[in-house]
């Protein structure tokens, strides 16, 4: 699930940069899209880690 959301984030942010923000630089779109995808991956990992810790404390 984590990898799927990361893979979906990349093209969505690319389209947002291209059409809504009107960024013409391919390098800028690449960096922004990759940063967003990595951020999503890290945030989901942190959330899953906290969830596992809280479930471990209940046992």
Secondary structure, 3 states (H helix, E strand, C coil): CHHHHHHHHHHHHHHHHHHHCCCCCHHHHHHHHHHHHHHHHHHHHHHHHHHHHHHHHHC
